[in-house]
Amino acid sequence: MPEGLIVKALSGYYYVKPDSAASEDTVQCRGRGIFKKKGLTPLVGDRVIFTPTENGEGTVDELLPRETELIRPPVANASLAVLLFSVREPDLNLQLLDKFLVHIEHAGLRALICLTKGDLMDGYEDELIAGTVQLYERAGYEVFVTSSLEGRGMELVKEKLAGHISVFAGQSGVGKSSLLNAMLPGLTLETSEISMRLGRGRHTTRHVELIELGNGAYVADTPGFSQLDFLELGVDELSPCFIEFAPYAEQCKFRGCSHLHEPACRVREAVESGAIAASRYEHYVEFYQEMKDKKRRY
């Protein structure tokens, strides 16, 4: 039986690209009833075994083992997350960026930071963004400044996506659809104007779909998020999501150190010496408190 990749799920149908397909042709499939009985839901990104039917459609018979599974957005087998935050319109929000990074680290994906709308920078922003790039590169992330309008950084980002299923995520209105349109000429994803009053865009993406970039890369164009919560995360899981803490946390005097008030905390010492950025540590403390407050509420 043929194997393939689910590239779109919509209204109870799964659109499967067969491994044998040289073109962009997909087979519209229904899932077998056994999935419902087992409590399984095929996801975009799932590799599947399917059976073609006489009417040119098909049936998804089996889900092959998943490497990763995201709940929001619902995508299987993603290995890379591209976090898009704009330089301006809306202004760069580092607290929200750090919150996204926590969720991506917890999901087990590799994060790539993409700062969009580089064409809007002036002299002051050049210096500000250079500092931001340095901050996150020191923490251990790859950072790119891009401009869909000027074509800046497009090829570099595309190279990084090769061979991966990637999730594009970030604040609404930062230019996710514009970036994808620029990377794949001929693609016409709907883009939205920014509301200057609210400082954010309308959500233009209404379902999850994989977009093929032609170099073994698939990108999940997913709905934008304006906020995230920490309900699925335990407070003891927060520290490992700040990846630059790891070498210092191993040397803390107390096992399970919260890095807030314990004596001989190597993480706090690293913050004081400048080895860990103060802004990242401040966000860690904020998130820790937010998680504690939410757990008490629920």
C-alpha positions as CSV (number, residue, x, y, z in Angstrom):
1,M,0.0,0.0,0.0
2,P,1.3,3.5,-0.8
3,E,2.8,5.9,1.8
4,G,2.5,9.6,1.9
5,L,2.4,12.8,3.9
6,I,-0.7,14.7,5.1
7,V,-0.2,18.2,3.9
8,K,-3.7,19.6,4.8
9,A,-6.6,18.6,7.0
10,L,-10.0,20.3,6.4
11,S,-13.6,19.5,7.0
12,G,-13.0,15.9,7.9
13,Y,-10.8,15.2,4.8
14,Y,-7.0,14.6,4.8
15,Y,-5.0,15.6,1.8
16,V,-2.2,13.2,1.3
17,K,0.8,13.8,-0.9
18,P,2.0,10.3,-2.1
19,D,5.7,9.6,-1.8
20,S,5.6,8.6,-5.5
21,A,4.1,12.0,-6.5
22,A,6.5,14.1,-8.5
23,S,4.1,17.0,-8.7
24,E,2.0,18.8,-6.1
25,D,-0.9,16.4,-6.6
26,T,-2.6,15.2,-3.4
27,V,-5.2,12.5,-2.7
28,Q,-8.3,13.5,-0.8
29,C,-8.7,10.9,1.9
30,R,-11.1,10.0,4.7
31,G,-9.7,8.5,7.9
32,R,-10.7,4.9,9.0
33,G,-13.2,4.6,11.8
34,I,-10.7,2.7,13.8
35,F,-8.8,6.0,14.5
36,K,-11.8,7.4,16.4
37,K,-12.2,4.2,18.4
38,K,-8.5,4.4,19.4
39,G,-8.8,8.1,20.2
40,L,-6.3,9.0,17.4
41,T,-6.6,11.9,15.1
42,P,-4.4,12.1,12.0
43,L,-2.5,15.4,11.9
44,V,-1.0,17.6,9.2
45,G,2.7,16.3,9.0
46,D,1.7,12.7,9.7
47,R,3.3,10.1,7.5
48,V,0.6,7.6,6.6
49,I,-0.3,4.4,4.8
50,F,-3.3,4.9,2.6
51,T,-5.5,3.0,0.1
52,P,-6.6,4.7,-3.1
53,T,-10.3,4.1,-3.9
54,E,-12.0,3.8,-7.3
55,N,-13.3,7.4,-7.3
56,G,-9.8,8.9,-7.2
57,E,-10.0,9.5,-3.5
58,G,-8.5,7.3,-0.7
59,T,-8.6,6.1,2.9
60,V,-6.0,6.7,5.5
61,D,-5.3,3.2,7.0
62,E,-2.4,3.7,9.3
63,L,-0.4,6.4,11.0
64,L,3.3,5.8,11.0
65,P,5.2,6.6,14.3
66,R,5.6,10.3,15.1
67,E,8.8,12.0,16.0
68,T,7.1,15.0,17.5
69,E,3.5,16.2,18.1
70,L,2.3,19.7,18.8
71,I,-1.1,20.4,20.3
72,R,-1.3,24.0,19.2
73,P,-0.9,24.2,16.3
74,P,-1.8,20.6,15.6
75,V,1.2,19.4,13.6
76,A,3.1,16.1,13.6
77,N,6.8,15.5,12.9
78,A,7.9,19.2,13.0
79,S,11.5,19.5,13.9
80,L,12.1,23.2,13.6
81,A,10.2,26.3,14.8
82,V,10.7,29.6,13.1
83,L,9.7,32.4,15.5
84,L,8.8,35.6,13.6
85,F,8.9,38.9,15.4
86,S,8.9,42.2,13.6
87,V,11.4,45.0,14.1
88,R,8.5,47.5,14.0
89,E,4.7,47.5,13.4
90,P,4.2,45.8,15.8
91,D,7.3,46.7,17.9
92,L,9.6,43.9,19.0
93,N,8.3,42.3,22.2
94,L,11.2,40.3,23.9
95,Q,9.0,39.1,26.7
96,L,6.7,37.4,24.2
97,L,9.6,36.1,22.2
98,D,11.0,34.5,25.4
99,K,7.6,33.0,26.1
100,F,7.5,31.4,22.7
101,L,11.0,30.1,23.1
102,V,9.9,28.4,26.4
103,H,7.1,26.6,24.6
104,I,9.3,25.6,21.7
105,E,12.0,24.2,23.9
106,H,9.4,22.3,25.9
107,A,8.0,20.8,22.7
108,G,11.5,19.5,21.8
109,L,11.8,21.6,18.6
110,R,14.9,23.6,17.5
111,A,14.1,27.3,17.4
112,L,15.2,29.8,14.7
113,I,14.5,33.5,15.4
114,C,13.5,35.6,12.4
115,L,13.2,39.3,12.9
116,T,11.0,40.6,10.0
117,K,10.5,44.0,8.4
118,G,14.2,44.9,8.4
119,D,13.4,47.6,5.8
120,L,11.6,49.6,8.5
121,M,14.8,50.1,10.7
122,D,16.3,53.5,11.1
123,G,19.7,54.4,12.7
124,Y,18.4,53.9,16.3
125,E,16.8,50.6,15.5
126,D,19.9,49.3,13.7
127,E,21.7,49.6,17.1
128,L,18.8,48.2,19.0
129,I,18.3,45.1,16.8
130,A,22.1,44.4,16.6
131,G,22.0,44.2,20.4
132,T,19.0,41.9,20.3
133,V,20.7,39.6,17.7
134,Q,23.8,39.5,19.9
135,L,21.7,38.7,23.0
136,Y,20.0,35.7,21.5
137,E,23.0,34.4,19.7
138,R,24.9,34.4,23.1
139,A,22.0,32.4,24.5
140,G,22.5,29.8,21.8
141,Y,20.0,30.7,19.0
142,E,20.4,31.4,15.4
143,V,18.9,34.8,14.5
144,F,18.2,36.3,11.1
145,V,17.0,39.8,10.1
146,T,14.8,39.6,7.1
147,S,12.8,41.9,4.8
148,S,10.1,40.5,2.5
149,L,10.0,43.8,0.6
150,E,13.8,43.8,-0.1
151,G,14.3,40.1,-0.3
152,R,16.8,40.3,2.6
153,G,17.7,37.1,4.4
154,M,15.2,35.0,2.3
155,E,17.7,32.5,0.9
156,L,19.5,32.0,4.3
157,V,16.2,31.2,6.0
158,K,15.2,28.9,3.2
159,E,18.5,27.0,3.4
160,K,17.9,26.4,7.2
161,L,14.5,24.9,6.5
162,A,15.8,22.4,4.0
163,G,14.7,18.8,4.8
164,H,12.5,19.8,7.8
165,I,8.9,20.2,8.6
166,S,8.9,23.7,10.2
167,V,6.3,25.6,12.2
168,F,6.1,29.3,11.6
169,A,4.8,31.0,14.7
170,G,4.8,34.5,16.2
171,Q,2.7,37.5,17.0
172,S,0.0,38.4,14.5
173,G,0.8,40.9,11.9
174,V,4.6,40.4,11.8
175,G,4.6,39.2,8.2
176,K,4.5,35.4,8.2
177,S,2.5,35.2,5.0
178,S,4.6,37.9,3.4
179,L,7.8,36.0,4.2
180,L,6.4,32.8,2.7
181,N,5.2,34.6,-0.4
182,A,8.7,36.1,-0.8
183,M,10.4,32.7,-0.3
184,L,8.2,30.9,-2.8
185,P,7.3,33.1,-5.8
186,G,3.9,32.2,-7.1
187,L,2.5,31.5,-3.6
188,T,-0.3,33.9,-2.8
189,L,-1.1,33.6,0.9
190,E,-3.5,36.2,2.2
191,T,-1.7,39.0,4.1
192,S,-3.3,41.5,6.4
193,E,-2.9,45.2,7.1
194,I,-1.7,46.2,10.5
195,S,-4.1,48.0,12.8
196,M,-2.1,50.9,14.0
197,R,-4.5,51.5,16.8
198,L,-4.1,48.0,18.2
199,G,-0.6,47.4,16.9
200,R,-1.4,43.9,15.6
201,G,-2.8,42.3,12.5
202,R,-5.8,40.3,11.8
203,H,-5.3,36.5,11.8
204,T,-5.2,35.6,8.1
205,T,-4.5,31.8,8.4
206,R,-7.6,29.7,9.3
207,H,-6.3,26.2,9.1
208,V,-3.0,24.4,9.3
209,E,-1.5,23.5,5.9
210,L,2.0,22.4,4.8
211,I,3.6,24.5,2.1
212,E,6.3,22.8,0.1
213,L,9.4,25.0,-0.6
214,G,11.0,22.7,-3.1
215,N,14.1,21.8,-1.2
216,G,12.7,19.0,1.0
217,A,11.2,21.6,3.3
218,Y,7.6,21.9,4.4
219,V,6.4,24.9,6.3
220,A,3.2,24.8,8.5
221,D,1.6,28.2,8.0
222,T,-0.3,28.4,11.2
223,P,-2.7,30.9,12.9
224,G,-1.0,33.7,14.7
225,F,-1.0,33.8,18.5
226,S,-1.4,36.9,20.6
227,Q,-0.9,35.2,23.9
228,L,0.3,31.9,25.4
229,D,-0.3,30.3,28.8
230,F,1.8,27.9,30.8
231,L,-1.0,25.4,31.9
232,E,0.8,22.4,30.2
233,L,4.1,23.2,31.8
234,G,5.3,22.4,35.3
235,V,7.4,25.0,37.2
236,D,10.2,22.5,37.4
237,E,10.3,22.3,33.6
238,L,10.8,26.0,33.1
239,S,14.5,26.3,33.9
240,P,15.6,23.8,31.2
241,C,13.7,25.8,28.6
242,F,16.2,28.7,29.1
243,I,18.9,26.8,27.3
244,E,21.8,29.1,28.5
245,F,21.0,28.2,32.2
246,A,21.9,24.5,31.7
247,P,25.7,24.6,32.3
248,Y,25.3,26.7,35.4
249,A,22.2,24.9,36.8
250,E,24.2,21.6,36.9
251,Q,26.6,23.3,39.4
252,C,23.9,24.7,41.7
253,K,24.3,23.5,45.3
254,F,20.8,22.3,45.6
255,R,19.2,19.8,43.3
256,G,16.0,21.2,41.8
257,C,17.2,24.8,42.5
258,S,14.6,27.3,41.5
259,H,17.3,29.9,40.8
260,L,15.3,32.4,42.8
261,H,16.5,32.5,46.4
262,E,18.6,29.4,47.2
263,P,22.2,29.9,48.4
264,A,25.1,29.0,46.0
265,C,22.9,29.3,42.9
266,R,25.3,29.3,40.0
267,V,22.6,30.6,37.6
268,R,22.1,33.8,39.7
269,E,25.9,34.2,39.9
270,A,26.1,33.9,36.1
271,V,23.4,36.7,35.8
272,E,25.4,38.9,38.2
273,S,28.7,38.3,36.2
274,G,26.9,39.1,32.9
275,A,27.3,35.5,31.5
276,I,23.5,35.2,31.4
277,A,21.6,38.3,30.1
278,A,19.7,40.0,32.9
279,S,16.6,40.5,30.6
280,R,16.4,36.7,30.1
281,Y,16.6,36.0,33.8
282,E,14.0,38.7,34.6
283,H,11.6,37.0,32.1
284,Y,12.4,33.6,33.8
285,V,11.4,35.0,37.2
286,E,8.2,36.6,35.7
287,F,7.2,33.3,34.0
288,Y,7.9,31.3,37.2
289,Q,5.6,33.6,39.2
290,E,2.9,33.5,36.5
291,M,3.0,29.7,36.5
292,K,2.8,29.6,40.3
293,D,-0.2,32.0,40.2
294,K,-2.0,29.9,37.5
295,K,-1.5,26.6,39.4
296,R,-3.0,28.2,42.5
297,R,-6.0,29.4,40.5
298,Y,-6.7,26.1,38.9
